[in-house]
Amino acid sequence: MAEKKSKYLHKITDLPYINLTGDEKLPSMSNMLLTDKMLISFIENPPGCVFPVHSHDCEQILIMLEGEEEHICGDEKFLMKAGDVCVHPANVPHGGETKTGFKGIDIFCPPRKAHVEKLKAAAKDKEAS
């Protein structure tokens, strides 16, 4: 008997896979899950990846699962390692560079508009193919 799929259950690898930085050589890639009030990004940055300093009008929490990153948040620069959590207040510049590569989870509340647009574009591309 086949199991009924739950509308509440998602598999990370089935979520849309998005290039966040647009860099084709060392892209920051993410599987993303969007809800009405938040966006979750399962992010993977390869060794040498740079995520440019930027800001946005939503709060962001980065949970580092594997690897490390030289991270900038506001006027501070620090090394994030597996097990670390960084809270990015809205409109505070942040970004980073990883020499080792890293895997993490980003939580955006409310959803980050630029990422929502990338999700919409990916959905259109998927429909067209």
Backbone torsions as a table, in degrees:
resi	resn	phi	psi	omega
1	MET	NA	129.0	-180.0
2	ALA	-72.9	140.1	177.5
3	GLU	-74.9	140.4	176.2
4	LYS	-77.1	132.1	179.1
5	LYS	-78.2	132.5	178.4
6	SER	-83.4	140.4	175.3
7	LYS	-73.2	-10.0	-178.7
8	TYR	-98.6	-10.2	-174.4
9	LEU	-106.0	132.2	179.7
10	HIS	-129.9	147.3	173.6
11	LYS	-103.7	128.9	-175.3
12	ILE	-53.9	-44.3	-176.4
13	THR	-69.3	-13.8	176.8
14	ASP	-89.8	-11.0	-179.7
15	LEU	-74.6	155.2	178.0
16	PRO	-54.8	137.3	-177.9
17	TYR	-107.3	113.9	-167.8
18	ILE	-120.2	136.7	170.8
19	ASN	-82.5	112.7	-174.2
20	LEU	-79.0	-33.7	-173.7
21	THR	-99.2	-15.3	-176.5
22	GLY	80.9	-5.7	178.5
23	ASP	-73.4	124.2	-178.8
24	GLU	-85.5	-26.8	-178.2
25	LYS	-80.2	-46.6	-179.0
26	LEU	-130.8	67.9	-174.2
27	PRO	-76.3	145.3	167.2
28	SER	-86.5	114.9	-174.7
29	MET	-112.1	150.8	-177.5
30	SER	-151.2	137.3	164.2
31	ASN	-89.0	131.7	-172.7
32	MET	-123.6	144.0	175.8
33	LEU	-126.0	122.5	-177.9
34	LEU	-111.1	131.3	172.0
35	THR	-119.2	-177.8	179.6
36	ASP	-62.7	-33.5	-171.1
37	LYS	-118.3	-5.7	178.6
38	MET	-153.3	164.9	176.2
39	LEU	-129.7	132.1	177.9
40	ILE	-112.6	131.0	-178.8
41	SER	-121.9	118.3	176.0
42	PHE	-93.4	93.8	-165.9
43	ILE	-95.8	142.0	175.1
44	GLU	-133.7	120.2	177.2
45	ASN	-114.8	127.5	179.7
46	PRO	-75.0	163.3	175.6
47	PRO	-53.8	133.6	179.8
48	GLY	90.1	-5.2	-178.5
49	CYS	-69.2	135.6	175.2
50	VAL	-113.4	126.2	172.3
51	PHE	-103.2	108.1	-173.8
52	PRO	-56.4	147.4	176.5
53	VAL	-63.1	132.9	-176.5
54	HIS	-155.1	174.7	173.7
55	SER	-146.8	162.6	178.9
56	HIS	-154.6	168.3	-172.8
57	ASP	-88.4	16.6	177.3
58	CYS	-119.6	157.5	173.2
59	GLU	-76.2	150.1	179.6
60	GLN	-138.9	136.0	173.2
61	ILE	-119.3	125.1	175.9
62	LEU	-106.4	123.4	176.4
63	ILE	-109.4	116.3	-178.4
64	MET	-85.9	119.0	-178.0
65	LEU	-97.5	-40.9	-178.9
66	GLU	-143.0	149.6	175.9
67	GLY	78.7	-160.6	-179.9
68	GLU	-154.7	164.2	-178.8
69	GLU	-149.5	136.4	167.3
70	GLU	-74.3	111.8	-170.2
71	HIS	-113.5	144.0	175.5
72	ILE	-117.0	131.5	173.5
73	CYS	-143.3	115.2	-175.6
74	GLY	64.6	-130.4	-179.7
75	ASP	-96.3	15.1	-179.3
76	GLU	-112.4	145.6	173.2
77	LYS	-126.3	131.1	-176.6
78	PHE	-153.2	162.1	178.3
79	LEU	-92.1	120.8	174.0
80	MET	-96.1	134.1	178.2
81	LYS	-125.3	167.7	178.0
82	ALA	-50.3	131.5	-178.5
83	GLY	97.7	-11.8	178.9
84	ASP	-85.2	152.5	177.5
85	VAL	-131.7	130.4	176.9
86	CYS	-118.2	129.6	176.4
87	VAL	-99.4	120.6	178.6
88	HIS	-104.5	108.1	175.5
89	PRO	-64.1	157.2	176.8
90	ALA	-56.2	140.6	174.9
91	ASN	66.9	14.2	176.0
92	VAL	-97.4	123.9	-179.9
93	PRO	-60.9	139.6	178.8
94	HIS	-157.9	160.0	179.6
95	GLY	173.3	-171.5	-179.7
96	GLY	-178.7	174.9	178.1
97	GLU	-138.6	134.5	179.6
98	THR	-115.1	130.0	174.7
99	LYS	-89.7	-28.6	-175.8
100	THR	-95.0	-18.0	-166.2
101	GLY	85.6	158.9	175.7
102	PHE	-156.2	158.8	170.7
103	LYS	-122.0	138.9	-179.2
104	GLY	-156.7	178.8	175.6
105	ILE	-125.1	125.4	173.3
106	ASP	-105.1	135.6	176.0
107	ILE	-119.5	124.8	-179.5
108	PHE	-116.5	130.1	179.0
109	CYS	-141.1	118.7	-8.9
110	PRO	-65.3	175.4	-179.7
111	PRO	-54.8	139.9	178.6
112	ARG	-72.0	122.4	-173.3
113	LYS	-58.0	-43.0	-178.5
114	ALA	-62.8	-37.7	178.7
115	HIS	-71.8	-36.9	176.8
116	VAL	-61.5	-41.0	178.1
117	GLU	-63.5	-39.9	177.5
118	LYS	-64.7	-37.8	176.4
119	LEU	-64.1	-43.1	178.3
120	LYS	-62.0	-42.5	179.2
121	ALA	-64.2	-40.2	178.2
122	ALA	-64.1	-38.6	178.9
123	ALA	-65.2	-40.9	177.3
124	LYS	-63.6	-42.2	178.6
125	ASP	-62.4	-39.8	-179.5
126	LYS	-66.1	-39.6	178.7
127	GLU	-66.1	-36.3	-177.6
128	ALA	-72.7	-24.4	-177.3
129	SER	-91.9	NA	NA
